[in-house]
Amino acid sequence: MRFQHFKLVAVTALLACAATIVMLRWDLVPGYRETDRVLKTQAALASTVKSQPPLTSDEETNIQVYKKVSPGVVNITSTVIEYDFFFSPIASPSTGSGSVLDLEGNVLTNYHVIENADSLEVALPDQTKYRAKVVGYDSQNDIAVIRLVDVPKERLHPIPLGDSESLVVGQKVLAIGNPFRLQNTLTEGIISSLGRRIRTESDTLIENVIQTDAAINPGNSGGPLLNTAGEMIGINTQIVSPSGASSGVGFAIPVNTIRRVVADLIKEGRVVRPWFGVEGYAVTDDFAEVLGLPVKSGILVARVRKGSSAENAGIRGASRAIAVYNERVLVGGDIIVAVDNKPITSPDELRLALEPKKPGETIKVTIYRQQTKMDLNVLLVEAPRQRNITF
């Protein structure tokens, strides 16, 4: 009898153990599984913290370029004073980026960053702020130089200039700027195309522009585009985006253009350009057919300015006016078709052909006078001076 009682107790105990195991495995005991998870998490947190995995060579490059260049990238606040209906002044600030050029406090940026500004304030990466004044600007290339007032030289970190002539598509580039007022932001990408032509906010064309997929957003304008050696190869100036934010298509003005323009801006306060001095019409197929012109592209010269390079070379303007498609058109002048053997199809093309030239140089201009093709040697004279903005 006792043996049967013991057997019953043993069977009962075994069944209870089995039931407990099943309940635990199926999470039928409230709070058990959660307690188990907490214990495992605590154990994991208490374990030895592992070090960060080794940096790749690409990451090392990014870090070194950022450390080298970011102290020379500044945040520019441009303030325009507007007036409401009651003539009360309203300050309208906007921001952009800039690059320190030298220990004199000269800073490179885009013209559209400082355009129409009534005051300029520049914040260095160490958060110190200084007033700035305009040294000079070039709206044609969207470039400007400003100078910090009373800044200690030890706070300035000039960014070295590279060479944009030897760039190749696919080359890695980095951009540093202040998008959305977020100071010293680094993005990376590649050169996605070279030799682009873009139209600036001032409605002028710029040639040989660098296209990149490095993220560029509002506020990046004027900041440097860099190679992996930490040299500036351009300044970020424009994006293509329906939304106004980065879409992977950004443009930078090449540093070789910057080098030529900035030298004049610092020395003269303006870019010293040749003055060709003609006005005219872009010749099209229809235009050529209606007027009986000998060519289907070029510039039909309407007016030649007195004292200009064109007048000194004997280029002729219109001799009469006729009605074409109910519009008054000046005809009878020379047709400019090439400069130094480069075809010219519009006034914009003529300006671009003259952009790298300096007063005192001689160029070959190919024209048609009536039906006769001619080559003229044109000595370039300096363009008339224009007033710069000052504070």
KEROGU-126654 format. One record per residue (C-alpha): residue number from 0; x, y, z. Coordinates in steps of 0.2 Angstrom, whole numbers. Each point is the difference from the previous one (the first is absolute). Layout:
# residues N
nugu seq = NUM | px = X | py = Y | pz = Z
...
END
This chain:
# residues 391
nugu seq = 0 | px = 0 | py = 0 | pz = 0
nugu seq = 1 | px = 14 | py = 12 | pz = 4
nugu seq = 2 | px = 9 | py = -5 | pz = -16
nugu seq = 3 | px = -16 | py = 5 | pz = -10
nugu seq = 4 | px = -1 | py = 16 | pz = 9
nugu seq = 5 | px = 18 | py = 5 | pz = -3
nugu seq = 6 | px = -2 | py = -5 | pz = -19
nugu seq = 7 | px = -15 | py = 12 | pz = -1
nugu seq = 8 | px = 10 | py = 14 | pz = 8
nugu seq = 9 | px = 14 | py = -3 | pz = -12
nugu seq = 10 | px = -11 | py = 0 | pz = -15
nugu seq = 11 | px = -9 | py = 16 | pz = 6
nugu seq = 12 | px = 17 | py = 9 | pz = 2
nugu seq = 13 | px = 6 | py = -5 | pz = -17
nugu seq = 14 | px = -16 | py = 6 | pz = -8
nugu seq = 15 | px = 2 | py = 17 | pz = 9
nugu seq = 16 | px = 17 | py = 2 | pz = -6
nugu seq = 17 | px = -5 | py = -4 | pz = -18
nugu seq = 18 | px = -14 | py = 12 | pz = 1
nugu seq = 19 | px = 11 | py = 14 | pz = 7
nugu seq = 20 | px = 13 | py = -3 | pz = -14
nugu seq = 21 | px = -14 | py = 1 | pz = -13
nugu seq = 22 | px = -7 | py = 16 | pz = 8
nugu seq = 23 | px = 17 | py = 8 | pz = 0
nugu seq = 24 | px = 4 | py = -4 | pz = -18
nugu seq = 25 | px = -17 | py = 6 | pz = -6
nugu seq = 26 | px = 2 | py = 16 | pz = 10
nugu seq = 27 | px = -16 | py = -4 | pz = 11
nugu seq = 28 | px = 8 | py = 6 | pz = 16
nugu seq = 29 | px = -3 | py = 19 | pz = 1
nugu seq = 30 | px = 16 | py = 11 | pz = 0
nugu seq = 31 | px = 12 | py = -15 | pz = -2
nugu seq = 32 | px = 5 | py = 3 | pz = -18
nugu seq = 33 | px = 1 | py = 19 | pz = 3
nugu seq = 34 | px = 11 | py = -3 | pz = 15
nugu seq = 35 | px = 11 | py = -12 | pz = -10
nugu seq = 36 | px = 2 | py = 13 | pz = -14
nugu seq = 37 | px = 5 | py = 14 | pz = 13
nugu seq = 38 | px = 13 | py = -12 | pz = 8
nugu seq = 39 | px = 7 | py = -3 | pz = -17
nugu seq = 40 | px = 0 | py = 18 | pz = -4
nugu seq = 41 | px = 9 | py = 4 | pz = 16
nugu seq = 42 | px = 13 | py = -13 | pz = -3
nugu seq = 43 | px = 3 | py = 7 | pz = -18
nugu seq = 44 | px = 2 | py = 18 | pz = 7
nugu seq = 45 | px = 11 | py = -6 | pz = 14
nugu seq = 46 | px = 12 | py = -9 | pz = -12
nugu seq = 47 | px = 16 | py = 8 | pz = -6
nugu seq = 48 | px = -3 | py = 15 | pz = -12
nugu seq = 49 | px = 8 | py = -4 | pz = -17
nugu seq = 50 | px = 11 | py = 14 | pz = -8
nugu seq = 51 | px = -6 | py = 8 | pz = -17
nugu seq = 52 | px = 5 | py = -10 | pz = -15
nugu seq = 53 | px = 16 | py = 7 | pz = -9
nugu seq = 54 | px = -4 | py = 14 | pz = -12
nugu seq = 55 | px = 2 | py = -3 | pz = -18
nugu seq = 56 | px = 12 | py = 10 | pz = -11
nugu seq = 57 | px = -14 | py = 9 | pz = -8
nugu seq = 58 | px = -7 | py = 5 | pz = 18
nugu seq = 59 | px = 17 | py = 5 | pz = 5
nugu seq = 60 | px = 1 | py = 12 | pz = -16
nugu seq = 61 | px = -16 | py = 8 | pz = 4
nugu seq = 62 | px = 5 | py = 3 | pz = 18
nugu seq = 63 | px = 17 | py = 7 | pz = -5
nugu seq = 64 | px = -8 | py = 12 | pz = -13
nugu seq = 65 | px = -13 | py = 6 | pz = 13
nugu seq = 66 | px = 13 | py = 3 | pz = 13
nugu seq = 67 | px = 11 | py = 10 | pz = -12
nugu seq = 68 | px = -13 | py = 10 | pz = -9
nugu seq = 69 | px = -15 | py = 3 | pz = 12
nugu seq = 70 | px = 9 | py = 14 | pz = 10
nugu seq = 71 | px = 1 | py = 10 | pz = -15
nugu seq = 72 | px = -19 | py = -1 | pz = -5
nugu seq = 73 | px = -10 | py = 14 | pz = 7
nugu seq = 74 | px = -19 | py = 4 | pz = 1
nugu seq = 75 | px = -5 | py = 16 | pz = -8
nugu seq = 76 | px = -16 | py = 9 | pz = 5
nugu seq = 77 | px = -6 | py = 13 | pz = -12
nugu seq = 78 | px = -13 | py = 13 | pz = 6
nugu seq = 79 | px = -11 | py = 10 | pz = -12
nugu seq = 80 | px = -10 | py = 14 | pz = 7
nugu seq = 81 | px = -17 | py = 1 | pz = -7
nugu seq = 82 | px = -15 | py = 12 | pz = 4
nugu seq = 83 | px = -18 | py = -4 | pz = 4
nugu seq = 84 | px = -15 | py = 10 | pz = -5
nugu seq = 85 | px = 3 | py = 12 | pz = 14
nugu seq = 86 | px = 18 | py = 2 | pz = -5
nugu seq = 87 | px = 6 | py = -9 | pz = 15
nugu seq = 88 | px = 17 | py = -9 | pz = -3
nugu seq = 89 | px = -1 | py = -19 | pz = 0
nugu seq = 90 | px = 16 | py = -10 | pz = 1
nugu seq = 91 | px = 0 | py = -15 | pz = -12
nugu seq = 92 | px = 15 | py = -12 | pz = 3
nugu seq = 93 | px = 6 | py = -14 | pz = -11
nugu seq = 94 | px = 15 | py = -12 | pz = 2
nugu seq = 95 | px = 14 | py = -7 | pz = -10
nugu seq = 96 | px = 17 | py = -7 | pz = 1
nugu seq = 97 | px = 17 | py = 6 | pz = -4
nugu seq = 98 | px = 19 | py = -5 | pz = 0
nugu seq = 99 | px = 14 | py = 9 | pz = 8
nugu seq = 100 | px = 13 | py = 5 | pz = -14
nugu seq = 101 | px = 14 | py = 8 | pz = 10
nugu seq = 102 | px = 6 | py = 7 | pz = 16
nugu seq = 103 | px = -6 | py = 17 | pz = -5
nugu seq = 104 | px = -18 | py = -5 | pz = 4
nugu seq = 105 | px = -6 | py = -2 | pz = -18
nugu seq = 106 | px = -14 | py = -12 | pz = -2
nugu seq = 107 | px = -6 | py = -8 | pz = -16
nugu seq = 108 | px = -19 | py = -3 | pz = -3
nugu seq = 109 | px = -14 | py = 1 | pz = -13
nugu seq = 110 | px = -6 | py = 17 | pz = -6
nugu seq = 111 | px = -18 | py = -5 | pz = 3
nugu seq = 112 | px = 4 | py = -3 | pz = 18
nugu seq = 113 | px = 5 | py = 18 | pz = 3
nugu seq = 114 | px = -11 | py = 9 | pz = -14
nugu seq = 115 | px = -9 | py = 16 | pz = 6
nugu seq = 116 | px = 6 | py = -3 | pz = 18
nugu seq = 117 | px = -1 | py = 15 | pz = 12
nugu seq = 118 | px = 11 | py = -9 | pz = 13
nugu seq = 119 | px = 11 | py = -16 | pz = 0
nugu seq = 120 | px = 5 | py = -10 | pz = 16
nugu seq = 121 | px = 11 | py = -15 | pz = -1
nugu seq = 122 | px = 1 | py = -14 | pz = 13
nugu seq = 123 | px = 16 | py = -10 | pz = 1
nugu seq = 124 | px = -1 | py = -19 | pz = 5
nugu seq = 125 | px = 6 | py = 5 | pz = 18
nugu seq = 126 | px = -17 | py = 10 | pz = 1
nugu seq = 127 | px = 9 | py = 17 | pz = 0
nugu seq = 128 | px = -9 | py = 13 | pz = -11
nugu seq = 129 | px = 7 | py = 15 | pz = -10
nugu seq = 130 | px = -7 | py = 13 | pz = -11
nugu seq = 131 | px = 5 | py = -1 | pz = -19
nugu seq = 132 | px = 1 | py = 12 | pz = -14
nugu seq = 133 | px = 0 | py = -3 | pz = -19
nugu seq = 134 | px = 16 | py = 0 | pz = -9
nugu seq = 135 | px = -7 | py = -3 | pz = -17
nugu seq = 136 | px = -12 | py = -11 | pz = -10
nugu seq = 137 | px = -2 | py = -8 | pz = -17
nugu seq = 138 | px = -19 | py = -3 | pz = -3
nugu seq = 139 | px = 5 | py = -8 | pz = -17
nugu seq = 140 | px = 8 | py = -14 | pz = 9
nugu seq = 141 | px = -10 | py = 1 | pz = 16
nugu seq = 142 | px = 16 | py = 3 | pz = 10
nugu seq = 143 | px = 3 | py = 12 | pz = 14
nugu seq = 144 | px = 14 | py = 4 | pz = 12
nugu seq = 145 | px = -3 | py = 8 | pz = 17
nugu seq = 146 | px = 12 | py = 5 | pz = 14
nugu seq = 147 | px = -2 | py = -3 | pz = 19
nugu seq = 148 | px = 2 | py = 16 | pz = 10
nugu seq = 149 | px = 12 | py = -1 | pz = 15
nugu seq = 150 | px = 2 | py = -19 | pz = 0
nugu seq = 151 | px = 16 | py = -7 | pz = 9
nugu seq = 152 | px = 11 | py = -9 | pz = -13
nugu seq = 153 | px = 1 | py = -15 | pz = 12
nugu seq = 154 | px = -18 | py = -3 | pz = -2
nugu seq = 155 | px = 2 | py = -2 | pz = -19
nugu seq = 156 | px = 3 | py = -16 | pz = -9
nugu seq = 157 | px = 2 | py = 2 | pz = -19
nugu seq = 158 | px = -6 | py = -14 | pz = -11
nugu seq = 159 | px = 13 | py = -5 | pz = -13
nugu seq = 160 | px = -5 | py = 1 | pz = -19
nugu seq = 161 | px = 2 | py = -15 | pz = -11
nugu seq = 162 | px = -1 | py = -1 | pz = -19
nugu seq = 163 | px = -17 | py = -3 | pz = -10
nugu seq = 164 | px = 9 | py = -3 | pz = -16
nugu seq = 165 | px = 5 | py = -18 | pz = 4
nugu seq = 166 | px = -17 | py = -6 | pz = 7
nugu seq = 167 | px = -8 | py = -16 | pz = -6
nugu seq = 168 | px = -18 | py = -7 | pz = 1
nugu seq = 169 | px = -2 | py = -13 | pz = 13
nugu seq = 170 | px = 13 | py = 9 | pz = 12
nugu seq = 171 | px = -5 | py = 1 | pz = 18
nugu seq = 172 | px = -4 | py = 17 | pz = 7
nugu seq = 173 | px = -6 | py = 7 | pz = 17
nugu seq = 174 | px = -10 | py = 15 | pz = 4
nugu seq = 175 | px = 0 | py = 10 | pz = 16
nugu seq = 176 | px = -13 | py = 14 | pz = 3
nugu seq = 177 | px = -14 | py = 6 | pz = 11
nugu seq = 178 | px = -16 | py = -7 | pz = -7
nugu seq = 179 | px = -16 | py = 5 | pz = 9
nugu seq = 180 | px = 11 | py = 10 | pz = 12
nugu seq = 181 | px = 9 | py = -16 | pz = 6
nugu seq = 182 | px = 18 | py = 5 | pz = 1
nugu seq = 183 | px = 14 | py = -10 | pz = -7
nugu seq = 184 | px = -9 | py = -14 | pz = -8
nugu seq = 185 | px = 10 | py = -13 | pz = -10
nugu seq = 186 | px = -8 | py = -9 | pz = -15
nugu seq = 187 | px = 9 | py = -11 | pz = -13
nugu seq = 188 | px = -3 | py = -6 | pz = -18
nugu seq = 189 | px = 9 | py = 0 | pz = -17
nugu seq = 190 | px = 2 | py = 11 | pz = -14
nugu seq = 191 | px = -15 | py = -5 | pz = -11
nugu seq = 192 | px = 4 | py = 11 | pz = -15
nugu seq = 193 | px = 12 | py = 13 | pz = -6
nugu seq = 194 | px = -1 | py = 15 | pz = -12
nugu seq = 195 | px = -18 | py = 4 | pz = 4
nugu seq = 196 | px = -7 | py = 17 | pz = -4
nugu seq = 197 | px = -13 | py = 8 | pz = 12
nugu seq = 198 | px = -9 | py = 16 | pz = 1
nugu seq = 199 | px = 2 | py = 10 | pz = 16
nugu seq = 200 | px = -13 | py = 9 | pz = 10
nugu seq = 201 | px = 6 | py = 16 | pz = -9
nugu seq = 202 | px = -5 | py = -8 | pz = -17
nugu seq = 203 | px = 18 | py = -3 | pz = -6
nugu seq = 204 | px = 9 | py = -15 | pz = -6
nugu seq = 205 | px = 14 | py = -9 | pz = 9
nugu seq = 206 | px = 11 | py = -13 | pz = -10
nugu seq = 207 | px = 10 | py = -15 | pz = 6
nugu seq = 208 | px = -10 | py = -2 | pz = 16
nugu seq = 209 | px = 2 | py = -16 | pz = 10
nugu seq = 210 | px = -15 | py = -11 | pz = 3
nugu seq = 211 | px = 0 | py = -11 | pz = 16
nugu seq = 212 | px = -12 | py = -11 | pz = 9
nugu seq = 213 | px = 7 | py = 5 | pz = 17
nugu seq = 214 | px = -15 | py = 6 | pz = 10
nugu seq = 215 | px = -2 | py = 19 | pz = -1
nugu seq = 216 | px = -15 | py = 9 | pz = 7
nugu seq = 217 | px = -5 | py = 18 | pz = 4
nugu seq = 218 | px = 14 | py = 8 | pz = 10
nugu seq = 219 | px = 14 | py = -10 | pz = -8
nugu seq = 220 | px = 2 | py = 14 | pz = -13
nugu seq = 221 | px = 18 | py = 7 | pz = 1
nugu seq = 222 | px = 7 | py = -14 | pz = 9
nugu seq = 223 | px = 15 | py = -10 | pz = -7
nugu seq = 224 | px = -1 | py = -16 | pz = -11
nugu seq = 225 | px = 16 | py = -10 | pz = 4
nugu seq = 226 | px = 11 | py = -14 | pz = -6
nugu seq = 227 | px = 6 | py = -13 | pz = 11
nugu seq = 228 | px = 16 | py = 10 | pz = 3
nugu seq = 229 | px = -10 | py = 13 | pz = 9
nugu seq = 230 | px = 2 | py = 13 | pz = -14
nugu seq = 231 | px = -14 | py = 11 | pz = -7
nugu seq = 232 | px = -4 | py = -5 | pz = -18
nugu seq = 233 | px = -16 | py = 11 | pz = -1
nugu seq = 234 | px = -14 | py = 9 | pz = 10
nugu seq = 235 | px = -17 | py = -7 | pz = 1
nugu seq = 236 | px = -12 | py = 12 | pz = -8
nugu seq = 237 | px = -16 | py = -8 | pz = -6
nugu seq = 238 | px = -11 | py = -16 | pz = 0
nugu seq = 239 | px = -13 | py = -7 | pz = -11
nugu seq = 240 | px = -15 | py = -4 | pz = 10
nugu seq = 241 | px = -19 | py = 2 | pz = -2
nugu seq = 242 | px = -2 | py = 0 | pz = 19
nugu seq = 243 | px = 15 | py = 11 | pz = 4
nugu seq = 244 | px = 9 | py = -13 | pz = 10
nugu seq = 245 | px = 14 | py = -12 | pz = -6
nugu seq = 246 | px = -4 | py = -11 | pz = -15
nugu seq = 247 | px = 17 | py = -6 | pz = -3
nugu seq = 248 | px = 4 | py = 13 | pz = -14
nugu seq = 249 | px = 10 | py = 14 | pz = 6
nugu seq = 250 | px = 12 | py = 12 | pz = -8
nugu seq = 251 | px = 17 | py = 8 | pz = 5
nugu seq = 252 | px = 9 | py = 14 | pz = -8
nugu seq = 253 | px = 18 | py = -7 | pz = -5
nugu seq = 254 | px = 14 | py = 7 | pz = 10
nugu seq = 255 | px = 10 | py = 5 | pz = -15
nugu seq = 256 | px = -14 | py = 13 | pz = -4
nugu seq = 257 | px = 0 | py = 5 | pz = 18
nugu seq = 258 | px = 19 | py = 2 | pz = 1
nugu seq = 259 | px = -1 | py = 12 | pz = -16
nugu seq = 260 | px = -15 | py = 10 | pz = 7
nugu seq = 261 | px = 6 | py = 1 | pz = 18
nugu seq = 262 | px = 17 | py = 8 | pz = -4
nugu seq = 263 | px = -9 | py = 14 | pz = -9
nugu seq = 264 | px = -13 | py = 2 | pz = 14
nugu seq = 265 | px = 13 | py = 2 | pz = 14
nugu seq = 266 | px = 12 | py = 11 | pz = -10
nugu seq = 267 | px = -13 | py = 11 | pz = -10
nugu seq = 268 | px = -17 | py = -3 | pz = 9
nugu seq = 269 | px = -7 | py = -6 | pz = -17
nugu seq = 270 | px = 5 | py = -11 | pz = -14
nugu seq = 271 | px = 10 | py = 8 | pz = -14
nugu seq = 272 | px = -9 | py = -5 | pz = -16
nugu seq = 273 | px = 2 | py = 4 | pz = -18
nugu seq = 274 | px = -13 | py = 10 | pz = -8
nugu seq = 275 | px = -6 | py = -6 | pz = -17
nugu seq = 276 | px = -14 | py = 12 | pz = -2
nugu seq = 277 | px = -13 | py = -7 | pz = -12
nugu seq = 278 | px = -19 | py = -3 | pz = 1
nugu seq = 279 | px = -9 | py = -11 | pz = -12
nugu seq = 280 | px = -11 | py = -14 | pz = -4
nugu seq = 281 | px = 3 | py = -19 | pz = 1
nugu seq = 282 | px = -2 | py = -6 | pz = -18
nugu seq = 283 | px = -12 | py = -15 | pz = -2
nugu seq = 284 | px = -5 | py = -10 | pz = -16
nugu seq = 285 | px = -16 | py = 10 | pz = -2
nugu seq = 286 | px = 8 | py = 17 | pz = 3
nugu seq = 287 | px = 14 | py = -5 | pz = -12
nugu seq = 288 | px = -13 | py = -5 | pz = -13
nugu seq = 289 | px = -11 | py = 16 | pz = 1
nugu seq = 290 | px = 15 | py = 12 | pz = 0
nugu seq = 291 | px = 10 | py = -10 | pz = -13
nugu seq = 292 | px = 15 | py = -2 | pz = 11
nugu seq = 293 | px = 15 | py = -10 | pz = -6
nugu seq = 294 | px = 1 | py = -11 | pz = 16
nugu seq = 295 | px = -13 | py = -8 | pz = 12
nugu seq = 296 | px = 8 | py = 4 | pz = 16
nugu seq = 297 | px = 10 | py = 14 | pz = 8
nugu seq = 298 | px = -3 | py = 18 | pz = 7
nugu seq = 299 | px = -8 | py = 13 | pz = -12
nugu seq = 300 | px = 8 | py = 16 | pz = 7
nugu seq = 301 | px = -12 | py = 14 | pz = 3
nugu seq = 302 | px = 10 | py = 12 | pz = 9
nugu seq = 303 | px = 18 | py = 3 | pz = 4
nugu seq = 304 | px = 5 | py = 11 | pz = 15
nugu seq = 305 | px = 12 | py = 14 | pz = -2
nugu seq = 306 | px = 18 | py = -3 | pz = 7
nugu seq = 307 | px = -3 | py = -19 | pz = 1
nugu seq = 308 | px = 11 | py = -14 | pz = -7
nugu seq = 309 | px = -13 | py = -3 | pz = -14
nugu seq = 310 | px = 0 | py = 18 | pz = -6
nugu seq = 311 | px = 19 | py = 1 | pz = 1
nugu seq = 312 | px = 1 | py = -16 | pz = -11
nugu seq = 313 | px = -12 | py = 7 | pz = -13
nugu seq = 314 | px = -15 | py = -11 | pz = 3
nugu seq = 315 | px = -15 | py = 8 | pz = -7
nugu seq = 316 | px = -18 | py = 1 | pz = 7
nugu seq = 317 | px = -17 | py = 1 | pz = -8
nugu seq = 318 | px = -2 | py = 12 | pz = -15
nugu seq = 319 | px = -19 | py = 0 | pz = -1
nugu seq = 320 | px = -16 | py = -6 | pz = 9
nugu seq = 321 | px = -13 | py = -12 | pz = -7
nugu seq = 322 | px = -16 | py = -8 | pz = 6
nugu seq = 323 | px = 1 | py = -19 | pz = 3
nugu seq = 324 | px = -15 | py = -9 | pz = 7
nugu seq = 325 | px = -7 | py = 17 | pz = 5
nugu seq = 326 | px = 16 | py = 4 | pz = 10
nugu seq = 327 | px = 13 | py = 14 | pz = -4
nugu seq = 328 | px = 16 | py = -9 | pz = -4
nugu seq = 329 | px = 17 | py = 9 | pz = -3
nugu seq = 330 | px = 9 | py = -8 | pz = -15
nugu seq = 331 | px = 15 | py = 2 | pz = -11
nugu seq = 332 | px = 13 | py = -2 | pz = 14
nugu seq = 333 | px = 14 | py = -13 | pz = 0
nugu seq = 334 | px = -4 | py = -18 | pz = 6
nugu seq = 335 | px = 12 | py = -7 | pz = 13
nugu seq = 336 | px = 2 | py = -18 | pz = -2
nugu seq = 337 | px = 16 | py = -5 | pz = 10
nugu seq = 338 | px = 13 | py = 6 | pz = 13
nugu seq = 339 | px = 17 | py = -9 | pz = -1
nugu seq = 340 | px = -8 | py = -13 | pz = -12
nugu seq = 341 | px = -14 | py = -4 | pz = 14
nugu seq = 342 | px = -17 | py = 1 | pz = -8
nugu seq = 343 | px = -11 | py = 14 | pz = 7
nugu seq = 344 | px = -19 | py = -2 | pz = 0
nugu seq = 345 | px = -7 | py = 13 | pz = 12
nugu seq = 346 | px = 6 | py = 15 | pz = 11
nugu seq = 347 | px = 1 | py = -12 | pz = 15
nugu seq = 348 | px = 13 | py = -10 | pz = -11
nugu seq = 349 | px = 10 | py = 15 | pz = -4
nugu seq = 350 | px = 1 | py = 5 | pz = 19
nugu seq = 351 | px = 5 | py = -17 | pz = 4
nugu seq = 352 | px = 14 | py = 0 | pz = -13
nugu seq = 353 | px = 6 | py = 16 | pz = 7
nugu seq = 354 | px = -1 | py = -5 | pz = 18
nugu seq = 355 | px = 18 | py = -7 | pz = 2
nugu seq = 356 | px = 8 | py = 15 | pz = -10
nugu seq = 357 | px = 8 | py = 15 | pz = 7
nugu seq = 358 | px = 1 | py = 18 | pz = -7
nugu seq = 359 | px = 15 | py = 2 | pz = -11
nugu seq = 360 | px = -1 | py = -17 | pz = -8
nugu seq = 361 | px = -4 | py = -2 | pz = -18
nugu seq = 362 | px = -13 | py = -12 | pz = -7
nugu seq = 363 | px = -5 | py = -6 | pz = -17
nugu seq = 364 | px = -18 | py = 4 | pz = -4
nugu seq = 365 | px = -8 | py = -8 | pz = -15
nugu seq = 366 | px = -14 | py = 10 | pz = -8
nugu seq = 367 | px = -11 | py = 1 | pz = -16
nugu seq = 368 | px = -2 | py = 17 | pz = -8
nugu seq = 369 | px = -14 | py = -2 | pz = -12
nugu seq = 370 | px = 5 | py = -16 | pz = -9
nugu seq = 371 | px = 19 | py = 1 | pz = 3
nugu seq = 372 | px = 8 | py = -10 | pz = 14
nugu seq = 373 | px = 14 | py = 10 | pz = 10
nugu seq = 374 | px = 12 | py = -3 | pz = 14
nugu seq = 375 | px = 4 | py = 16 | pz = 11
nugu seq = 376 | px = 13 | py = 2 | pz = 13
nugu seq = 377 | px = -8 | py = 8 | pz = 15
nugu seq = 378 | px = 10 | py = 8 | pz = 14
nugu seq = 379 | px = -11 | py = -1 | pz = 16
nugu seq = 380 | px = -2 | py = 16 | pz = 10
nugu seq = 381 | px = -5 | py = 1 | pz = 19
nugu seq = 382 | px = -19 | py = 0 | pz = 4
nugu seq = 383 | px = -6 | py = 16 | pz = 8
nugu seq = 384 | px = 0 | py = 0 | pz = 19
nugu seq = 385 | px = -16 | py = -4 | pz = 9
nugu seq = 386 | px = -4 | py = 5 | pz = 18
nugu seq = 387 | px = 1 | py = -13 | pz = 13
nugu seq = 388 | px = -11 | py = -2 | pz = 15
nugu seq = 389 | px = 7 | py = 6 | pz = 16
nugu seq = 390 | px = -5 | py = 1 | pz = 19
END
